[in-house]
Amino acid sequence: MNKRREEEAKLQQQQQEIMRVKLPRGNQSIGVVESRLGNGRMRVRCYDGKTRVCRIPGSMKRNLWVRENDVVLVEPWEYGGEEKGDVIYKYRPSQVEFLRRKGLIKEVTVDLEEF
């Protein structure tokens, strides 16, 4: 019985390692949603050290539901990229854990000291 549990645990671990996770390319950045501003816009703190006002593009508006403290993939705008961007992907909790293990993101918490 105990041996069976060990085999199941190994199988689960192997399945988690095979998971596909969308990684940032080019100027894309991973970020955490700080607050929702309304009208499909939100404030996202990116791991490149910038805070951007991001929107969900029209083609994804109905399919992508984002809340505060969600981890998202942000693509900065060509003009105004320091301040604005588009949310192009939302990571699931298992994907966030994978990114954390790989060292791409830090602990997902909102720092109250900055406010």
Phi and psi restraints in degrees (range 20) as a CNS / XPLOR table:
assign (resid 1 and name C) (resid 2 and name N)
       (resid 2 and name CA) (resid 2 and name C) 1.0 -67.3 20.0 2
assign (resid 2 and name N) (resid 2 and name CA)
       (resid 2 and name C) (resid 3 and name N) 1.0 -36.0 20.0 2
assign (resid 2 and name C) (resid 3 and name N)
       (resid 3 and name CA) (resid 3 and name C) 1.0 -65.5 20.0 2
assign (resid 3 and name N) (resid 3 and name CA)
       (resid 3 and name C) (resid 4 and name N) 1.0 -36.6 20.0 2
assign (resid 3 and name C) (resid 4 and name N)
       (resid 4 and name CA) (resid 4 and name C) 1.0 -63.8 20.0 2
assign (resid 4 and name N) (resid 4 and name CA)
       (resid 4 and name C) (resid 5 and name N) 1.0 -41.2 20.0 2
assign (resid 4 and name C) (resid 5 and name N)
       (resid 5 and name CA) (resid 5 and name C) 1.0 -63.5 20.0 2
assign (resid 5 and name N) (resid 5 and name CA)
       (resid 5 and name C) (resid 6 and name N) 1.0 -40.3 20.0 2
assign (resid 5 and name C) (resid 6 and name N)
       (resid 6 and name CA) (resid 6 and name C) 1.0 -62.7 20.0 2
assign (resid 6 and name N) (resid 6 and name CA)
       (resid 6 and name C) (resid 7 and name N) 1.0 -41.6 20.0 2
assign (resid 6 and name C) (resid 7 and name N)
       (resid 7 and name CA) (resid 7 and name C) 1.0 -64.2 20.0 2
assign (resid 7 and name N) (resid 7 and name CA)
       (resid 7 and name C) (resid 8 and name N) 1.0 -40.6 20.0 2
assign (resid 7 and name C) (resid 8 and name N)
       (resid 8 and name CA) (resid 8 and name C) 1.0 -64.8 20.0 2
assign (resid 8 and name N) (resid 8 and name CA)
       (resid 8 and name C) (resid 9 and name N) 1.0 -39.5 20.0 2
assign (resid 8 and name C) (resid 9 and name N)
       (resid 9 and name CA) (resid 9 and name C) 1.0 -64.7 20.0 2
assign (resid 9 and name N) (resid 9 and name CA)
       (resid 9 and name C) (resid 10 and name N) 1.0 -41.2 20.0 2
assign (resid 9 and name C) (resid 10 and name N)
       (resid 10 and name CA) (resid 10 and name C) 1.0 -63.8 20.0 2
assign (resid 10 and name N) (resid 10 and name CA)
       (resid 10 and name C) (resid 11 and name N) 1.0 -41.0 20.0 2
assign (resid 10 and name C) (resid 11 and name N)
       (resid 11 and name CA) (resid 11 and name C) 1.0 -64.1 20.0 2
assign (resid 11 and name N) (resid 11 and name CA)
       (resid 11 and name C) (resid 12 and name N) 1.0 -42.5 20.0 2
assign (resid 11 and name C) (resid 12 and name N)
       (resid 12 and name CA) (resid 12 and name C) 1.0 -62.5 20.0 2
assign (resid 12 and name N) (resid 12 and name CA)
       (resid 12 and name C) (resid 13 and name N) 1.0 -41.7 20.0 2
assign (resid 12 and name C) (resid 13 and name N)
       (resid 13 and name CA) (resid 13 and name C) 1.0 -64.0 20.0 2
assign (resid 13 and name N) (resid 13 and name CA)
       (resid 13 and name C) (resid 14 and name N) 1.0 -40.8 20.0 2
assign (resid 13 and name C) (resid 14 and name N)
       (resid 14 and name CA) (resid 14 and name C) 1.0 -65.3 20.0 2
assign (resid 14 and name N) (resid 14 and name CA)
       (resid 14 and name C) (resid 15 and name N) 1.0 -39.3 20.0 2
assign (resid 14 and name C) (resid 15 and name N)
       (resid 15 and name CA) (resid 15 and name C) 1.0 -65.6 20.0 2
assign (resid 15 and name N) (resid 15 and name CA)
       (resid 15 and name C) (resid 16 and name N) 1.0 -36.5 20.0 2
assign (resid 15 and name C) (resid 16 and name N)
       (resid 16 and name CA) (resid 16 and name C) 1.0 -68.7 20.0 2
assign (resid 16 and name N) (resid 16 and name CA)
       (resid 16 and name C) (resid 17 and name N) 1.0 -34.4 20.0 2
assign (resid 16 and name C) (resid 17 and name N)
       (resid 17 and name CA) (resid 17 and name C) 1.0 -71.5 20.0 2
assign (resid 17 and name N) (resid 17 and name CA)
       (resid 17 and name C) (resid 18 and name N) 1.0 -27.7 20.0 2
assign (resid 17 and name C) (resid 18 and name N)
       (resid 18 and name CA) (resid 18 and name C) 1.0 -76.9 20.0 2
assign (resid 18 and name N) (resid 18 and name CA)
       (resid 18 and name C) (resid 19 and name N) 1.0 -16.2 20.0 2
assign (resid 18 and name C) (resid 19 and name N)
       (resid 19 and name CA) (resid 19 and name C) 1.0 -52.4 20.0 2
assign (resid 19 and name N) (resid 19 and name CA)
       (resid 19 and name C) (resid 20 and name N) 1.0 139.6 20.0 2
assign (resid 19 and name C) (resid 20 and name N)
       (resid 20 and name CA) (resid 20 and name C) 1.0 -93.8 20.0 2
assign (resid 20 and name N) (resid 20 and name CA)
       (resid 20 and name C) (resid 21 and name N) 1.0 130.3 20.0 2
assign (resid 20 and name C) (resid 21 and name N)
       (resid 21 and name CA) (resid 21 and name C) 1.0 -126.1 20.0 2
assign (resid 21 and name N) (resid 21 and name CA)
       (resid 21 and name C) (resid 22 and name N) 1.0 131.4 20.0 2
assign (resid 21 and name C) (resid 22 and name N)
       (resid 22 and name CA) (resid 22 and name C) 1.0 -74.8 20.0 2
assign (resid 22 and name N) (resid 22 and name CA)
       (resid 22 and name C) (resid 23 and name N) 1.0 118.9 20.0 2
assign (resid 22 and name C) (resid 23 and name N)
       (resid 23 and name CA) (resid 23 and name C) 1.0 -100.5 20.0 2
assign (resid 23 and name N) (resid 23 and name CA)
       (resid 23 and name C) (resid 24 and name N) 1.0 154.3 20.0 2
assign (resid 23 and name C) (resid 24 and name N)
       (resid 24 and name CA) (resid 24 and name C) 1.0 -65.9 20.0 2
assign (resid 24 and name N) (resid 24 and name CA)
       (resid 24 and name C) (resid 25 and name N) 1.0 139.0 20.0 2
assign (resid 24 and name C) (resid 25 and name N)
       (resid 25 and name CA) (resid 25 and name C) 1.0 -124.4 20.0 2
assign (resid 25 and name N) (resid 25 and name CA)
       (resid 25 and name C) (resid 26 and name N) 1.0 146.6 20.0 2
assign (resid 25 and name C) (resid 26 and name N)
       (resid 26 and name CA) (resid 26 and name C) 1.0 60.8 20.0 2
assign (resid 26 and name N) (resid 26 and name CA)
       (resid 26 and name C) (resid 27 and name N) 1.0 -120.7 20.0 2
assign (resid 26 and name C) (resid 27 and name N)
       (resid 27 and name CA) (resid 27 and name C) 1.0 -95.6 20.0 2
assign (resid 27 and name N) (resid 27 and name CA)
       (resid 27 and name C) (resid 28 and name N) 1.0 7.6 20.0 2
assign (resid 27 and name C) (resid 28 and name N)
       (resid 28 and name CA) (resid 28 and name C) 1.0 -68.4 20.0 2
assign (resid 28 and name N) (resid 28 and name CA)
       (resid 28 and name C) (resid 29 and name N) 1.0 155.1 20.0 2
assign (resid 28 and name C) (resid 29 and name N)
       (resid 29 and name CA) (resid 29 and name C) 1.0 -143.1 20.0 2
assign (resid 29 and name N) (resid 29 and name CA)
       (resid 29 and name C) (resid 30 and name N) 1.0 149.6 20.0 2
assign (resid 29 and name C) (resid 30 and name N)
       (resid 30 and name CA) (resid 30 and name C) 1.0 -88.8 20.0 2
assign (resid 30 and name N) (resid 30 and name CA)
       (resid 30 and name C) (resid 31 and name N) 1.0 141.3 20.0 2
assign (resid 30 and name C) (resid 31 and name N)
       (resid 31 and name CA) (resid 31 and name C) 1.0 -148.1 20.0 2
assign (resid 31 and name N) (resid 31 and name CA)
       (resid 31 and name C) (resid 32 and name N) 1.0 170.9 20.0 2
assign (resid 31 and name C) (resid 32 and name N)
       (resid 32 and name CA) (resid 32 and name C) 1.0 -118.8 20.0 2
assign (resid 32 and name N) (resid 32 and name CA)
       (resid 32 and name C) (resid 33 and name N) 1.0 132.4 20.0 2
assign (resid 32 and name C) (resid 33 and name N)
       (resid 33 and name CA) (resid 33 and name C) 1.0 -71.3 20.0 2
assign (resid 33 and name N) (resid 33 and name CA)
       (resid 33 and name C) (resid 34 and name N) 1.0 119.2 20.0 2
assign (resid 33 and name C) (resid 34 and name N)
       (resid 34 and name CA) (resid 34 and name C) 1.0 -83.5 20.0 2
assign (resid 34 and name N) (resid 34 and name CA)
       (resid 34 and name C) (resid 35 and name N) 1.0 -49.8 20.0 2
assign (resid 34 and name C) (resid 35 and name N)
       (resid 35 and name CA) (resid 35 and name C) 1.0 -154.6 20.0 2
assign (resid 35 and name N) (resid 35 and name CA)
       (resid 35 and name C) (resid 36 and name N) 1.0 153.6 20.0 2
assign (resid 35 and name C) (resid 36 and name N)
       (resid 36 and name CA) (resid 36 and name C) 1.0 -96.1 20.0 2
assign (resid 36 and name N) (resid 36 and name CA)
       (resid 36 and name C) (resid 37 and name N) 1.0 135.0 20.0 2
assign (resid 36 and name C) (resid 37 and name N)
       (resid 37 and name CA) (resid 37 and name C) 1.0 -103.7 20.0 2
assign (resid 37 and name N) (resid 37 and name CA)
       (resid 37 and name C) (resid 38 and name N) 1.0 -8.1 20.0 2
assign (resid 37 and name C) (resid 38 and name N)
       (resid 38 and name CA) (resid 38 and name C) 1.0 95.0 20.0 2
assign (resid 38 and name N) (resid 38 and name CA)
       (resid 38 and name C) (resid 39 and name N) 1.0 161.4 20.0 2
assign (resid 38 and name C) (resid 39 and name N)
       (resid 39 and name CA) (resid 39 and name C) 1.0 59.0 20.0 2
assign (resid 39 and name N) (resid 39 and name CA)
       (resid 39 and name C) (resid 40 and name N) 1.0 35.3 20.0 2
assign (resid 39 and name C) (resid 40 and name N)
       (resid 40 and name CA) (resid 40 and name C) 1.0 76.5 20.0 2
assign (resid 40 and name N) (resid 40 and name CA)
       (resid 40 and name C) (resid 41 and name N) 1.0 12.9 20.0 2
assign (resid 40 and name C) (resid 41 and name N)
       (resid 41 and name CA) (resid 41 and name C) 1.0 -112.9 20.0 2
assign (resid 41 and name N) (resid 41 and name CA)
       (resid 41 and name C) (resid 42 and name N) 1.0 155.5 20.0 2
assign (resid 41 and name C) (resid 42 and name N)
       (resid 42 and name CA) (resid 42 and name C) 1.0 -154.1 20.0 2
assign (resid 42 and name N) (resid 42 and name CA)
       (resid 42 and name C) (resid 43 and name N) 1.0 158.0 20.0 2
assign (resid 42 and name C) (resid 43 and name N)
       (resid 43 and name CA) (resid 43 and name C) 1.0 -97.5 20.0 2
assign (resid 43 and name N) (resid 43 and name CA)
       (resid 43 and name C) (resid 44 and name N) 1.0 124.2 20.0 2
assign (resid 43 and name C) (resid 44 and name N)
       (resid 44 and name CA) (resid 44 and name C) 1.0 -120.9 20.0 2
assign (resid 44 and name N) (resid 44 and name CA)
       (resid 44 and name C) (resid 45 and name N) 1.0 129.4 20.0 2
assign (resid 44 and name C) (resid 45 and name N)
       (resid 45 and name CA) (resid 45 and name C) 1.0 -93.6 20.0 2
assign (resid 45 and name N) (resid 45 and name CA)
       (resid 45 and name C) (resid 46 and name N) 1.0 111.8 20.0 2
assign (resid 45 and name C) (resid 46 and name N)
       (resid 46 and name CA) (resid 46 and name C) 1.0 -88.9 20.0 2
assign (resid 46 and name N) (resid 46 and name CA)
       (resid 46 and name C) (resid 47 and name N) 1.0 156.1 20.0 2
assign (resid 46 and name C) (resid 47 and name N)
       (resid 47 and name CA) (resid 47 and name C) 1.0 -79.6 20.0 2
assign (resid 47 and name N) (resid 47 and name CA)
       (resid 47 and name C) (resid 48 and name N) 1.0 0.1 20.0 2
assign (resid 47 and name C) (resid 48 and name N)
       (resid 48 and name CA) (resid 48 and name C) 1.0 -89.1 20.0 2
assign (resid 48 and name N) (resid 48 and name CA)
       (resid 48 and name C) (resid 49 and name N) 1.0 8.5 20.0 2
assign (resid 48 and name C) (resid 49 and name N)
       (resid 49 and name CA) (resid 49 and name C) 1.0 93.2 20.0 2
assign (resid 49 and name N) (resid 49 and name CA)
       (resid 49 and name C) (resid 50 and name N) 1.0 4.0 20.0 2
assign (resid 49 and name C) (resid 50 and name N)
       (resid 50 and name CA) (resid 50 and name C) 1.0 -113.1 20.0 2
assign (resid 50 and name N) (resid 50 and name CA)
       (resid 50 and name C) (resid 51 and name N) 1.0 150.4 20.0 2
assign (resid 50 and name C) (resid 51 and name N)
       (resid 51 and name CA) (resid 51 and name C) 1.0 -108.9 20.0 2
assign (resid 51 and name N) (resid 51 and name CA)
       (resid 51 and name C) (resid 52 and name N) 1.0 123.5 20.0 2
assign (resid 51 and name C) (resid 52 and name N)
       (resid 52 and name CA) (resid 52 and name C) 1.0 -119.7 20.0 2
assign (resid 52 and name N) (resid 52 and name CA)
       (resid 52 and name C) (resid 53 and name N) 1.0 150.2 20.0 2
assign (resid 52 and name C) (resid 53 and name N)
       (resid 53 and name CA) (resid 53 and name C) 1.0 -91.1 20.0 2
assign (resid 53 and name N) (resid 53 and name CA)
       (resid 53 and name C) (resid 54 and name N) 1.0 114.4 20.0 2
assign (resid 53 and name C) (resid 54 and name N)
       (resid 54 and name CA) (resid 54 and name C) 1.0 -115.0 20.0 2
assign (resid 54 and name N) (resid 54 and name CA)
       (resid 54 and name C) (resid 55 and name N) 1.0 157.7 20.0 2
assign (resid 54 and name C) (resid 55 and name N)
       (resid 55 and name CA) (resid 55 and name C) 1.0 -128.8 20.0 2
assign (resid 55 and name N) (resid 55 and name CA)
       (resid 55 and name C) (resid 56 and name N) 1.0 162.8 20.0 2
assign (resid 55 and name C) (resid 56 and name N)
       (resid 56 and name CA) (resid 56 and name C) 1.0 -96.5 20.0 2
assign (resid 56 and name N) (resid 56 and name CA)
       (resid 56 and name C) (resid 57 and name N) 1.0 123.4 20.0 2
assign (resid 56 and name C) (resid 57 and name N)
       (resid 57 and name CA) (resid 57 and name C) 1.0 -58.9 20.0 2
assign (resid 57 and name N) (resid 57 and name CA)
       (resid 57 and name C) (resid 58 and name N) 1.0 153.8 20.0 2
assign (resid 57 and name C) (resid 58 and name N)
       (resid 58 and name CA) (resid 58 and name C) 1.0 -56.0 20.0 2
assign (resid 58 and name N) (resid 58 and name CA)
       (resid 58 and name C) (resid 59 and name N) 1.0 -37.4 20.0 2
assign (resid 58 and name C) (resid 59 and name N)
       (resid 59 and name CA) (resid 59 and name C) 1.0 -69.2 20.0 2
assign (resid 59 and name N) (resid 59 and name CA)
       (resid 59 and name C) (resid 60 and name N) 1.0 -18.4 20.0 2
assign (resid 59 and name C) (resid 60 and name N)
       (resid 60 and name CA) (resid 60 and name C) 1.0 -110.5 20.0 2
assign (resid 60 and name N) (resid 60 and name CA)
       (resid 60 and name C) (resid 61 and name N) 1.0 -1.5 20.0 2
assign (resid 60 and name C) (resid 61 and name N)
       (resid 61 and name CA) (resid 61 and name C) 1.0 -57.3 20.0 2
assign (resid 61 and name N) (resid 61 and name CA)
       (resid 61 and name C) (resid 62 and name N) 1.0 -40.7 20.0 2
assign (resid 61 and name C) (resid 62 and name N)
       (resid 62 and name CA) (resid 62 and name C) 1.0 -79.4 20.0 2
assign (resid 62 and name N) (resid 62 and name CA)
       (resid 62 and name C) (resid 63 and name N) 1.0 -23.3 20.0 2
assign (resid 62 and name C) (resid 63 and name N)
       (resid 63 and name CA) (resid 63 and name C) 1.0 -97.9 20.0 2
assign (resid 63 and name N) (resid 63 and name CA)
       (resid 63 and name C) (resid 64 and name N) 1.0 -20.8 20.0 2
assign (resid 63 and name C) (resid 64 and name N)
       (resid 64 and name CA) (resid 64 and name C) 1.0 -112.0 20.0 2
assign (resid 64 and name N) (resid 64 and name CA)
       (resid 64 and name C) (resid 65 and name N) 1.0 110.0 20.0 2
assign (resid 64 and name C) (resid 65 and name N)
       (resid 65 and name CA) (resid 65 and name C) 1.0 -107.2 20.0 2
assign (resid 65 and name N) (resid 65 and name CA)
       (resid 65 and name C) (resid 66 and name N) 1.0 121.1 20.0 2
assign (resid 65 and name C) (resid 66 and name N)
       (resid 66 and name CA) (resid 66 and name C) 1.0 -120.5 20.0 2
assign (resid 66 and name N) (resid 66 and name CA)
       (resid 66 and name C) (resid 67 and name N) 1.0 137.5 20.0 2
assign (resid 66 and name C) (resid 67 and name N)
       (resid 67 and name CA) (resid 67 and name C) 1.0 -120.7 20.0 2
assign (resid 67 and name N) (resid 67 and name CA)
       (resid 67 and name C) (resid 68 and name N) 1.0 173.9 20.0 2
assign (resid 67 and name C) (resid 68 and name N)
       (resid 68 and name CA) (resid 68 and name C) 1.0 -64.8 20.0 2
assign (resid 68 and name N) (resid 68 and name CA)
       (resid 68 and name C) (resid 69 and name N) 1.0 146.8 20.0 2
assign (resid 68 and name C) (resid 69 and name N)
       (resid 69 and name CA) (resid 69 and name C) 1.0 69.3 20.0 2
assign (resid 69 and name N) (resid 69 and name CA)
       (resid 69 and name C) (resid 70 and name N) 1.0 11.5 20.0 2
assign (resid 69 and name C) (resid 70 and name N)
       (resid 70 and name CA) (resid 70 and name C) 1.0 -78.5 20.0 2
assign (resid 70 and name N) (resid 70 and name CA)
       (resid 70 and name C) (resid 71 and name N) 1.0 146.8 20.0 2
assign (resid 70 and name C) (resid 71 and name N)
       (resid 71 and name CA) (resid 71 and name C) 1.0 -95.1 20.0 2
assign (resid 71 and name N) (resid 71 and name CA)
       (resid 71 and name C) (resid 72 and name N) 1.0 126.6 20.0 2
assign (resid 71 and name C) (resid 72 and name N)
       (resid 72 and name CA) (resid 72 and name C) 1.0 -131.1 20.0 2
assign (resid 72 and name N) (resid 72 and name CA)
       (resid 72 and name C) (resid 73 and name N) 1.0 163.5 20.0 2
assign (resid 72 and name C) (resid 73 and name N)
       (resid 73 and name CA) (resid 73 and name C) 1.0 -104.2 20.0 2
assign (resid 73 and name N) (resid 73 and name CA)
       (resid 73 and name C) (resid 74 and name N) 1.0 124.5 20.0 2
assign (resid 73 and name C) (resid 74 and name N)
       (resid 74 and name CA) (resid 74 and name C) 1.0 -113.0 20.0 2
assign (resid 74 and name N) (resid 74 and name CA)
       (resid 74 and name C) (resid 75 and name N) 1.0 135.4 20.0 2
assign (resid 74 and name C) (resid 75 and name N)
       (resid 75 and name CA) (resid 75 and name C) 1.0 -112.8 20.0 2
assign (resid 75 and name N) (resid 75 and name CA)
       (resid 75 and name C) (resid 76 and name N) 1.0 112.3 20.0 2
assign (resid 75 and name C) (resid 76 and name N)
       (resid 76 and name CA) (resid 76 and name C) 1.0 -63.6 20.0 2
assign (resid 76 and name N) (resid 76 and name CA)
       (resid 76 and name C) (resid 77 and name N) 1.0 150.2 20.0 2
assign (resid 76 and name C) (resid 77 and name N)
       (resid 77 and name CA) (resid 77 and name C) 1.0 -69.3 20.0 2
assign (resid 77 and name N) (resid 77 and name CA)
       (resid 77 and name C) (resid 78 and name N) 1.0 154.2 20.0 2
assign (resid 77 and name C) (resid 78 and name N)
       (resid 78 and name CA) (resid 78 and name C) 1.0 -64.8 20.0 2
assign (resid 78 and name N) (resid 78 and name CA)
       (resid 78 and name C) (resid 79 and name N) 1.0 -42.4 20.0 2
assign (resid 78 and name C) (resid 79 and name N)
       (resid 79 and name CA) (resid 79 and name C) 1.0 -110.3 20.0 2
assign (resid 79 and name N) (resid 79 and name CA)
       (resid 79 and name C) (resid 80 and name N) 1.0 128.7 20.0 2
assign (resid 79 and name C) (resid 80 and name N)
       (resid 80 and name CA) (resid 80 and name C) 1.0 80.0 20.0 2
assign (resid 80 and name N) (resid 80 and name CA)
       (resid 80 and name C) (resid 81 and name N) 1.0 24.7 20.0 2
assign (resid 80 and name C) (resid 81 and name N)
       (resid 81 and name CA) (resid 81 and name C) 1.0 -66.1 20.0 2
assign (resid 81 and name N) (resid 81 and name CA)
       (resid 81 and name C) (resid 82 and name N) 1.0 -19.2 20.0 2
assign (resid 81 and name C) (resid 82 and name N)
       (resid 82 and name CA) (resid 82 and name C) 1.0 -72.4 20.0 2
assign (resid 82 and name N) (resid 82 and name CA)
       (resid 82 and name C) (resid 83 and name N) 1.0 -26.7 20.0 2
assign (resid 82 and name C) (resid 83 and name N)
       (resid 83 and name CA) (resid 83 and name C) 1.0 -115.3 20.0 2
assign (resid 83 and name N) (resid 83 and name CA)
       (resid 83 and name C) (resid 84 and name N) 1.0 -22.6 20.0 2
assign (resid 83 and name C) (resid 84 and name N)
       (resid 84 and name CA) (resid 84 and name C) 1.0 -132.8 20.0 2
assign (resid 84 and name N) (resid 84 and name CA)
       (resid 84 and name C) (resid 85 and name N) 1.0 157.5 20.0 2
assign (resid 84 and name C) (resid 85 and name N)
       (resid 85 and name CA) (resid 85 and name C) 1.0 -169.8 20.0 2
assign (resid 85 and name N) (resid 85 and name CA)
       (resid 85 and name C) (resid 86 and name N) 1.0 179.2 20.0 2
assign (resid 85 and name C) (resid 86 and name N)
       (resid 86 and name CA) (resid 86 and name C) 1.0 -116.2 20.0 2
assign (resid 86 and name N) (resid 86 and name CA)
       (resid 86 and name C) (resid 87 and name N) 1.0 140.2 20.0 2
assign (resid 86 and name C) (resid 87 and name N)
       (resid 87 and name CA) (resid 87 and name C) 1.0 -87.1 20.0 2
assign (resid 87 and name N) (resid 87 and name CA)
       (resid 87 and name C) (resid 88 and name N) 1.0 118.5 20.0 2
assign (resid 87 and name C) (resid 88 and name N)
       (resid 88 and name CA) (resid 88 and name C) 1.0 -110.2 20.0 2
assign (resid 88 and name N) (resid 88 and name CA)
       (resid 88 and name C) (resid 89 and name N) 1.0 -10.6 20.0 2
assign (resid 88 and name C) (resid 89 and name N)
       (resid 89 and name CA) (resid 89 and name C) 1.0 -160.7 20.0 2
assign (resid 89 and name N) (resid 89 and name CA)
       (resid 89 and name C) (resid 90 and name N) 1.0 144.0 20.0 2
assign (resid 89 and name C) (resid 90 and name N)
       (resid 90 and name CA) (resid 90 and name C) 1.0 -115.9 20.0 2
assign (resid 90 and name N) (resid 90 and name CA)
       (resid 90 and name C) (resid 91 and name N) 1.0 127.8 20.0 2
assign (resid 90 and name C) (resid 91 and name N)
       (resid 91 and name CA) (resid 91 and name C) 1.0 -83.0 20.0 2
assign (resid 91 and name N) (resid 91 and name CA)
       (resid 91 and name C) (resid 92 and name N) 1.0 140.4 20.0 2
assign (resid 91 and name C) (resid 92 and name N)
       (resid 92 and name CA) (resid 92 and name C) 1.0 -80.6 20.0 2
assign (resid 92 and name N) (resid 92 and name CA)
       (resid 92 and name C) (resid 93 and name N) 1.0 162.3 20.0 2
assign (resid 92 and name C) (resid 93 and name N)
       (resid 93 and name CA) (resid 93 and name C) 1.0 -57.1 20.0 2
assign (resid 93 and name N) (resid 93 and name CA)
       (resid 93 and name C) (resid 94 and name N) 1.0 -38.8 20.0 2
assign (resid 93 and name C) (resid 94 and name N)
       (resid 94 and name CA) (resid 94 and name C) 1.0 -67.5 20.0 2
assign (resid 94 and name N) (resid 94 and name CA)
       (resid 94 and name C) (resid 95 and name N) 1.0 -34.3 20.0 2
assign (resid 94 and name C) (resid 95 and name N)
       (resid 95 and name CA) (resid 95 and name C) 1.0 -70.6 20.0 2
assign (resid 95 and name N) (resid 95 and name CA)
       (resid 95 and name C) (resid 96 and name N) 1.0 -36.3 20.0 2
assign (resid 95 and name C) (resid 96 and name N)
       (resid 96 and name CA) (resid 96 and name C) 1.0 -62.5 20.0 2
assign (resid 96 and name N) (resid 96 and name CA)
       (resid 96 and name C) (resid 97 and name N) 1.0 -41.6 20.0 2
assign (resid 96 and name C) (resid 97 and name N)
       (resid 97 and name CA) (resid 97 and name C) 1.0 -63.5 20.0 2
assign (resid 97 and name N) (resid 97 and name CA)
       (resid 97 and name C) (resid 98 and name N) 1.0 -39.7 20.0 2
assign (resid 97 and name C) (resid 98 and name N)
       (resid 98 and name CA) (resid 98 and name C) 1.0 -62.0 20.0 2
assign (resid 98 and name N) (resid 98 and name CA)
       (resid 98 and name C) (resid 99 and name N) 1.0 -44.9 20.0 2
assign (resid 98 and name C) (resid 99 and name N)
       (resid 99 and name CA) (resid 99 and name C) 1.0 -63.5 20.0 2
assign (resid 99 and name N) (resid 99 and name CA)
       (resid 99 and name C) (resid 100 and name N) 1.0 -37.7 20.0 2
assign (resid 99 and name C) (resid 100 and name N)
       (resid 100 and name CA) (resid 100 and name C) 1.0 -66.3 20.0 2
assign (resid 100 and name N) (resid 100 and name CA)
       (resid 100 and name C) (resid 101 and name N) 1.0 -41.8 20.0 2
assign (resid 100 and name C) (resid 101 and name N)
       (resid 101 and name CA) (resid 101 and name C) 1.0 -64.7 20.0 2
assign (resid 101 and name N) (resid 101 and name CA)
       (resid 101 and name C) (resid 102 and name N) 1.0 -36.2 20.0 2
assign (resid 101 and name C) (resid 102 and name N)
       (resid 102 and name CA) (resid 102 and name C) 1.0 -78.3 20.0 2
assign (resid 102 and name N) (resid 102 and name CA)
       (resid 102 and name C) (resid 103 and name N) 1.0 -9.6 20.0 2
assign (resid 102 and name C) (resid 103 and name N)
       (resid 103 and name CA) (resid 103 and name C) 1.0 85.2 20.0 2
assign (resid 103 and name N) (resid 103 and name CA)
       (resid 103 and name C) (resid 104 and name N) 1.0 14.2 20.0 2
assign (resid 103 and name C) (resid 104 and name N)
       (resid 104 and name CA) (resid 104 and name C) 1.0 -81.0 20.0 2
assign (resid 104 and name N) (resid 104 and name CA)
       (resid 104 and name C) (resid 105 and name N) 1.0 -24.6 20.0 2
assign (resid 104 and name C) (resid 105 and name N)
       (resid 105 and name CA) (resid 105 and name C) 1.0 -132.3 20.0 2
assign (resid 105 and name N) (resid 105 and name CA)
       (resid 105 and name C) (resid 106 and name N) 1.0 157.5 20.0 2
assign (resid 105 and name C) (resid 106 and name N)
       (resid 106 and name CA) (resid 106 and name C) 1.0 -95.0 20.0 2
assign (resid 106 and name N) (resid 106 and name CA)
       (resid 106 and name C) (resid 107 and name N) 1.0 -172.9 20.0 2
assign (resid 106 and name C) (resid 107 and name N)
       (resid 107 and name CA) (resid 107 and name C) 1.0 -59.4 20.0 2
assign (resid 107 and name N) (resid 107 and name CA)
       (resid 107 and name C) (resid 108 and name N) 1.0 134.7 20.0 2
assign (resid 107 and name C) (resid 108 and name N)
       (resid 108 and name CA) (resid 108 and name C) 1.0 -88.7 20.0 2
assign (resid 108 and name N) (resid 108 and name CA)
       (resid 108 and name C) (resid 109 and name N) 1.0 92.6 20.0 2
assign (resid 108 and name C) (resid 109 and name N)
       (resid 109 and name CA) (resid 109 and name C) 1.0 -142.6 20.0 2
assign (resid 109 and name N) (resid 109 and name CA)
       (resid 109 and name C) (resid 110 and name N) 1.0 155.3 20.0 2
assign (resid 109 and name C) (resid 110 and name N)
       (resid 110 and name CA) (resid 110 and name C) 1.0 -94.5 20.0 2
assign (resid 110 and name N) (resid 110 and name CA)
       (resid 110 and name C) (resid 111 and name N) 1.0 124.9 20.0 2
assign (resid 110 and name C) (resid 111 and name N)
       (resid 111 and name CA) (resid 111 and name C) 1.0 -79.1 20.0 2
assign (resid 111 and name N) (resid 111 and name CA)
       (resid 111 and name C) (resid 112 and name N) 1.0 116.7 20.0 2
assign (resid 111 and name C) (resid 112 and name N)
       (resid 112 and name CA) (resid 112 and name C) 1.0 -77.9 20.0 2
assign (resid 112 and name N) (resid 112 and name CA)
       (resid 112 and name C) (resid 113 and name N) 1.0 -17.5 20.0 2
assign (resid 112 and name C) (resid 113 and name N)
       (resid 113 and name CA) (resid 113 and name C) 1.0 -67.6 20.0 2
assign (resid 113 and name N) (resid 113 and name CA)
       (resid 113 and name C) (resid 114 and name N) 1.0 -27.1 20.0 2
assign (resid 113 and name C) (resid 114 and name N)
       (resid 114 and name CA) (resid 114 and name C) 1.0 -77.5 20.0 2
assign (resid 114 and name N) (resid 114 and name CA)
       (resid 114 and name C) (resid 115 and name N) 1.0 -16.5 20.0 2
